[in-house]
Amino acid sequence: MRVFLILLLVLPTFLRAQLRIDPKRFAIPESEIREVLELTIAAFPKGDLPPLFVTSSPDGPITLFDRSARGEVIIKLDVRERYWAQMIYQFAHELAHVQANFRPDARDNKWFEETLCETASLYALRKLSISLRDHPNFGSYRHHLHDYAQKIIANREKVDLKTLSAFYQKHEATLRKNATERPLNGAMAVALLSLFESDPSHWNSLDTLNKTPAKKGLPLSGYFKKWHDDTSAPQRPFVQKAKSYFLPEK
């Protein structure tokens, strides 16, 4: 029991040590921002993120390749006020980039990472809309998170797992040229959402998405093979399943 109590005291400190916030860039108390960001981190099964420095900027939302002077990953959010749903949406997207060990290599298949990041945004909103039911500060706000996610989903082109391959084939050239075609990323993200909601442990597969650099001109089949080969055995079935929705066996 004593060890358990010590862990309860140490864990919040550990989280704060990993998350530094630039309070001057926000128009709300740092304590409120920290609580929302830590709740977003906790919505995912993965917890061993690198140190993060979160600030607000009209240049955001974006995660920078360059680290801070302290070696932290810099995340810029385009939120200053108490727009919690928007903050969670943006932060979850950038967290997924961080977990995927984002790197400035060939961009032919970067659209897939961007799609997973959009999936993470929807996942976090919907997850927190349930888990915050009894939260003392945000329990009454959780319905707004659900509505925010549903509004985004309703505005996306209707794509499901059965039609995902055809959708990708139709837009392949556009996606390989521009990874951040948000209407396309968003439509595919909605299709993939159920995979992660049914088994959140699939988020752990992002660890190896960019473990090795992608070569320029790499076809999607080669990209999935690289991911599969870099992934540990427990996550390989999911990688193979994800591939099947975009590149089904003929």
Sine and cosine of phi, psi and omega as CSV:
sin_phi,cos_phi,sin_psi,cos_psi,sin_omega,cos_omega
0.00,0.00,-0.64,0.77,0.00,-1.00
-0.89,0.46,-0.67,0.74,0.02,-1.00
-0.88,0.47,-0.66,0.76,0.00,-1.00
-0.88,0.47,-0.67,0.74,0.01,-1.00
-0.91,0.42,-0.61,0.79,0.03,-1.00
-0.90,0.44,-0.65,0.76,0.02,-1.00
-0.89,0.45,-0.64,0.77,0.02,-1.00
-0.89,0.46,-0.54,0.84,0.00,-1.00
-0.98,0.19,-0.60,0.80,-0.09,-1.00
-0.98,0.18,-0.61,0.79,-0.10,-0.99
-0.84,0.55,-0.75,0.66,0.03,-1.00
-0.87,0.50,-0.59,0.81,0.03,-1.00
-0.91,0.42,-0.66,0.75,0.02,-1.00
-0.87,0.49,-0.69,0.72,-0.01,-1.00
-0.89,0.46,-0.69,0.73,-0.01,-1.00
-0.90,0.43,-0.59,0.81,0.01,-1.00
-0.91,0.42,-0.43,0.90,-0.02,-1.00
-1.00,-0.01,-0.15,0.99,-0.11,-0.99
-0.77,-0.64,0.95,-0.31,0.05,-1.00
-0.95,-0.32,0.71,-0.71,-0.07,-1.00
-0.89,-0.45,0.61,-0.79,0.04,-1.00
-1.00,-0.06,1.00,0.02,-0.15,-0.99
-0.91,0.42,-0.43,0.90,-0.04,-1.00
-0.92,0.38,-0.36,0.93,-0.03,-1.00
-1.00,0.04,-0.16,0.99,0.01,-1.00
-0.94,-0.34,0.39,-0.92,0.01,-1.00
-0.97,-0.26,0.37,0.93,0.00,-1.00
-0.70,-0.72,0.36,-0.93,-0.05,-1.00
-0.87,0.50,0.60,-0.80,0.00,-1.00
-0.86,0.51,-0.59,0.81,-0.03,-1.00
-0.87,0.49,-0.61,0.79,0.02,-1.00
-0.94,0.33,-0.67,0.74,0.03,-1.00
-0.88,0.48,-0.72,0.70,-0.03,-1.00
-0.87,0.50,-0.68,0.74,-0.02,-1.00
-0.88,0.47,-0.69,0.73,-0.01,-1.00
-0.92,0.40,-0.69,0.73,-0.01,-1.00
-0.92,0.39,-0.64,0.77,0.01,-1.00
-0.94,0.35,-0.57,0.82,0.09,-1.00
-0.90,0.43,-0.60,0.80,0.03,-1.00
-0.92,0.40,-0.70,0.72,0.04,-1.00
-0.86,0.51,-0.67,0.74,-0.05,-1.00
-0.94,0.33,-0.25,0.97,0.02,-1.00
-0.94,0.33,-0.30,0.96,-0.02,-1.00
-0.96,-0.27,0.47,-0.88,-0.04,-1.00
-0.95,0.31,-0.33,0.94,-0.06,-1.00
-1.00,0.02,0.73,-0.68,-0.03,-1.00
-0.84,-0.54,-0.27,0.96,-0.10,-1.00
-1.00,0.02,0.92,0.39,0.04,-1.00
-0.99,0.10,0.37,-0.93,0.11,-0.99
-0.94,0.33,0.24,-0.97,0.05,-1.00
-0.86,0.51,0.66,-0.75,-0.07,-1.00
-0.88,-0.48,0.60,-0.80,0.15,-0.99
-0.85,-0.53,0.90,-0.43,-0.09,-1.00
-0.94,-0.35,0.78,-0.62,0.02,-1.00
-0.71,-0.71,0.11,-0.99,0.04,-1.00
-0.91,-0.41,0.67,-0.74,-0.03,-1.00
-0.34,-0.94,0.60,-0.80,0.09,-1.00
-0.91,0.42,-0.20,0.98,0.07,-1.00
-0.98,0.22,-0.21,0.98,-0.05,-1.00
-1.00,0.05,0.02,-1.00,-0.02,1.00
-0.98,0.19,0.67,-0.74,-0.02,-1.00
-0.29,-0.96,0.52,-0.86,0.14,-0.99
-0.93,-0.36,0.81,-0.59,-0.11,-0.99
-1.00,0.06,0.57,-0.82,0.10,-0.99
-0.94,0.33,-0.59,0.81,0.02,-1.00
-0.96,0.26,0.69,-0.73,0.02,-1.00
-1.00,0.06,0.26,-0.97,0.07,-1.00
-0.96,0.28,0.12,-0.99,0.02,-1.00
-0.88,0.47,-0.39,0.92,0.01,-1.00
-1.00,-0.05,0.05,1.00,0.01,-1.00
1.00,0.10,0.28,0.96,-0.03,-1.00
-1.00,0.03,0.46,-0.89,0.17,-0.99
-0.97,0.25,0.78,-0.63,-0.05,-1.00
-1.00,-0.10,0.85,-0.52,0.06,-1.00
-0.90,-0.43,0.83,-0.56,0.06,-1.00
-0.96,-0.28,0.81,-0.59,0.06,-1.00
-0.95,-0.31,0.56,-0.83,0.04,-1.00
-0.99,-0.16,0.82,0.57,0.02,-1.00
-0.62,-0.78,0.72,-0.69,0.03,-1.00
-0.85,-0.53,-0.49,0.87,-0.08,-1.00
-0.98,-0.18,-0.17,-0.98,-0.05,-1.00
-0.99,0.12,0.80,0.60,0.12,-0.99
-0.99,-0.11,0.97,0.24,-0.18,-0.98
-0.89,0.46,-0.65,0.76,-0.01,-1.00
-0.88,0.47,-0.68,0.73,0.01,-1.00
-0.91,0.41,-0.63,0.77,0.01,-1.00
-0.90,0.44,-0.70,0.72,0.02,-1.00
-0.90,0.44,-0.69,0.72,0.00,-1.00
-0.84,0.54,-0.74,0.67,-0.03,-1.00
-0.94,0.34,-0.70,0.71,-0.07,-1.00
-0.92,0.39,-0.65,0.76,0.02,-1.00
-0.88,0.47,-0.64,0.77,0.05,-1.00
-0.86,0.51,-0.74,0.67,-0.04,-1.00
-0.94,0.34,-0.56,0.83,0.07,-1.00
-0.86,0.51,-0.64,0.77,0.01,-1.00
-0.90,0.44,-0.62,0.79,0.09,-1.00
-0.87,0.50,-0.68,0.73,-0.02,-1.00
-0.90,0.43,-0.73,0.69,0.00,-1.00
-0.90,0.44,-0.53,0.85,0.00,-1.00
-0.98,0.18,0.09,1.00,0.01,-1.00
0.80,0.60,0.80,0.60,-0.05,-1.00
-0.76,0.65,0.62,-0.78,-0.02,-1.00
-0.56,-0.83,0.46,-0.89,-0.02,-1.00
-1.00,0.08,0.88,0.47,0.03,-1.00
-0.97,-0.26,-0.30,-0.95,-0.06,-1.00
-0.81,0.59,0.64,-0.76,-0.15,-0.99
-0.97,-0.22,0.13,0.99,-0.06,-1.00
-0.82,0.57,-0.59,0.81,-0.06,-1.00
-0.89,-0.45,0.27,0.96,0.00,-1.00
-0.90,0.43,-0.36,0.93,0.03,-1.00
-0.85,0.53,-0.50,0.86,-0.02,-1.00
-0.93,0.36,-0.68,0.73,0.08,-1.00
-0.88,0.48,-0.69,0.73,0.02,-1.00
-0.88,0.47,-0.60,0.80,0.02,-1.00
-0.92,0.40,-0.68,0.73,0.05,-1.00
-0.89,0.46,-0.58,0.81,0.02,-1.00
-0.92,0.38,-0.61,0.79,0.09,-1.00
-0.91,0.41,-0.60,0.80,0.07,-1.00
-0.88,0.48,-0.67,0.74,0.01,-1.00
-0.87,0.50,-0.62,0.78,0.01,-1.00
-0.87,0.48,-0.75,0.66,0.00,-1.00
-0.92,0.40,-0.64,0.77,0.01,-1.00
-0.86,0.50,-0.74,0.67,-0.04,-1.00
-0.89,0.45,-0.69,0.72,0.01,-1.00
-0.87,0.49,-0.74,0.67,-0.05,-1.00
-0.95,0.32,-0.61,0.79,0.04,-1.00
-0.89,0.45,-0.74,0.67,-0.03,-1.00
-0.94,0.34,-0.48,0.88,0.03,-1.00
-0.90,0.44,-0.32,0.95,0.05,-1.00
-0.99,-0.17,-0.75,0.66,-0.12,-0.99
-0.94,0.33,-0.34,0.94,-0.02,-1.00
-1.00,0.00,0.23,0.97,-0.08,-1.00
-0.79,0.62,-0.69,0.73,-0.05,-1.00
-0.96,-0.28,0.26,0.97,-0.01,-1.00
-0.94,0.34,0.74,-0.68,-0.07,-1.00
-0.90,0.43,-0.49,0.87,-0.06,-1.00
-0.98,-0.18,-0.52,0.85,-0.13,-0.99
-0.86,-0.52,0.09,1.00,-0.01,-1.00
-0.85,0.53,-0.64,0.76,-0.02,-1.00
-0.97,0.22,-0.21,0.98,-0.05,-1.00
-0.99,-0.11,-0.19,0.98,-0.17,-0.99
-0.88,0.47,-0.49,0.87,0.02,-1.00
-0.90,0.43,-0.51,0.86,0.04,-1.00
-0.92,0.39,-0.56,0.83,0.03,-1.00
-0.90,0.43,-0.70,0.71,0.03,-1.00
-0.88,0.47,-0.71,0.70,-0.03,-1.00
-0.91,0.42,-0.60,0.80,0.01,-1.00
-0.89,0.45,-0.71,0.71,0.01,-1.00
-0.91,0.43,-0.70,0.72,-0.04,-1.00
-0.91,0.41,-0.55,0.83,0.04,-1.00
-0.91,0.42,-0.66,0.75,0.04,-1.00
-0.90,0.44,-0.72,0.69,-0.01,-1.00
-0.87,0.49,-0.67,0.74,-0.04,-1.00
-0.91,0.42,-0.44,0.90,-0.03,-1.00
-1.00,-0.01,-0.02,1.00,0.01,-1.00
-1.00,-0.01,0.48,-0.88,0.13,-0.99
-0.88,0.48,0.66,-0.75,-0.08,-1.00
-0.97,0.25,0.93,-0.36,0.05,-1.00
-0.71,-0.70,0.68,-0.74,0.09,-1.00
-0.82,-0.57,-0.02,-1.00,-0.06,-1.00
-0.89,0.46,-0.48,0.88,0.00,-1.00
-0.96,0.28,-0.49,0.87,-0.04,-1.00
-0.97,-0.26,0.05,1.00,-0.08,-1.00
-0.89,0.45,-0.66,0.76,-0.01,-1.00
-0.89,0.46,-0.72,0.69,0.00,-1.00
-0.90,0.44,-0.61,0.79,0.02,-1.00
-0.90,0.43,-0.71,0.71,0.02,-1.00
-0.89,0.46,-0.72,0.69,0.00,-1.00
-0.85,0.52,-0.62,0.78,0.00,-1.00
-0.91,0.42,-0.59,0.81,-0.11,-0.99
-0.93,-0.36,0.22,0.97,-0.09,-1.00
-0.81,0.59,-0.76,0.65,-0.06,-1.00
-0.88,0.48,-0.66,0.75,0.00,-1.00
-0.91,0.42,-0.70,0.71,-0.04,-1.00
-0.92,0.40,-0.65,0.76,-0.01,-1.00
-0.94,0.34,-0.37,0.93,0.03,-1.00
-1.00,0.07,-0.60,0.80,-0.04,-1.00
-0.68,-0.73,0.95,-0.31,-0.10,-1.00
-0.93,0.36,-0.41,0.91,-0.11,-0.99
-0.96,-0.29,0.79,0.61,0.16,-0.99
-1.00,0.09,1.00,0.03,-0.20,-0.98
-0.83,0.55,-0.66,0.75,0.04,-1.00
-0.87,0.50,-0.59,0.81,0.01,-1.00
-0.97,0.24,-0.72,0.69,0.07,-1.00
-0.83,0.56,-0.70,0.71,-0.06,-1.00
-0.91,0.42,-0.64,0.77,0.01,-1.00
-0.89,0.45,-0.68,0.73,0.00,-1.00
-0.94,0.33,-0.54,0.84,0.02,-1.00
-0.88,0.47,-0.67,0.74,0.02,-1.00
-0.88,0.47,-0.64,0.77,0.01,-1.00
-0.90,0.44,-0.60,0.80,-0.05,-1.00
-0.99,0.13,-0.28,0.96,-0.14,-0.99
-0.82,0.57,-0.67,0.74,-0.06,-1.00
-0.88,0.47,-0.51,0.86,0.00,-1.00
-0.89,0.46,-0.65,0.76,-0.03,-1.00
-0.99,0.14,-0.53,0.85,0.03,-1.00
-0.94,0.33,-0.54,0.84,0.02,-1.00
-0.97,0.24,-0.45,0.89,0.03,-1.00
-0.50,-0.87,1.00,0.02,-0.04,-1.00
-0.86,0.51,-0.33,0.94,0.00,-1.00
-0.90,0.44,-0.28,0.96,0.04,-1.00
-0.88,0.47,-0.38,0.92,0.04,-1.00
-0.88,0.48,-0.42,0.91,0.01,-1.00
-0.91,0.42,-0.35,0.94,0.00,-1.00
-0.93,0.36,-0.31,0.95,0.00,-1.00
-0.91,0.41,-0.38,0.93,-0.03,-1.00
-0.80,0.60,-0.55,0.83,-0.12,-0.99
-0.94,-0.34,0.15,0.99,-0.03,-1.00
-0.85,0.52,-0.62,0.78,0.00,-1.00
-0.86,-0.51,0.52,0.86,-0.02,-1.00
-0.87,0.50,-0.64,0.77,0.09,-1.00
-0.87,-0.49,0.51,-0.86,-0.05,-1.00
-0.92,0.39,0.54,-0.84,0.05,-1.00
-1.00,-0.04,0.71,-0.70,0.00,-1.00
-0.99,0.15,0.50,-0.86,0.02,-1.00
-0.89,0.45,0.69,-0.73,0.02,-1.00
0.99,0.12,0.05,1.00,-0.02,-1.00
-0.89,0.45,0.81,-0.59,0.04,-1.00
-0.93,0.36,0.30,-0.96,-0.02,-1.00
-0.87,0.49,-0.59,0.81,0.03,-1.00
-0.88,0.48,-0.64,0.77,0.04,-1.00
-0.93,0.36,-0.56,0.83,0.03,-1.00
-0.90,0.43,-0.71,0.70,0.04,-1.00
-0.92,0.40,-0.59,0.81,0.03,-1.00
-0.90,0.44,-0.67,0.74,0.03,-1.00
-0.87,0.50,-0.72,0.70,0.00,-1.00
-0.89,0.45,-0.71,0.71,0.00,-1.00
-0.87,0.49,-0.71,0.70,-0.03,-1.00
-0.92,0.38,-0.50,0.87,-0.02,-1.00
-0.99,0.11,-0.20,0.98,-0.12,-0.99
-1.00,-0.04,0.56,-0.83,0.04,-1.00
-0.93,0.36,0.37,-0.93,-0.09,-1.00
-0.80,0.60,-0.66,0.75,-0.04,-1.00
-0.88,0.48,-0.47,0.88,-0.06,-1.00
-0.99,-0.14,-0.14,0.99,-0.05,-1.00
-0.89,0.45,-0.61,0.79,0.06,-1.00
-0.87,0.50,-0.60,0.80,0.02,-1.00
-0.93,0.37,-0.66,0.75,0.02,-1.00
-0.87,0.49,-0.67,0.74,0.02,-1.00
-0.91,0.42,-0.63,0.77,0.03,-1.00
-0.91,0.42,-0.70,0.72,0.02,-1.00
-0.86,0.51,-0.68,0.74,0.03,-1.00
-0.87,0.50,-0.64,0.77,-0.09,-1.00
-0.90,0.44,-0.45,0.89,0.00,-1.00
-0.97,0.23,-0.42,0.91,0.04,-1.00
-0.99,-0.14,-0.58,0.82,-0.04,-1.00
-0.76,-0.64,0.96,0.28,-0.03,-1.00
-0.91,0.41,0.50,-0.86,0.03,-1.00
-0.92,0.39,0.69,-0.72,-0.01,-1.00
-1.00,-0.06,0.00,0.00,0.00,0.00
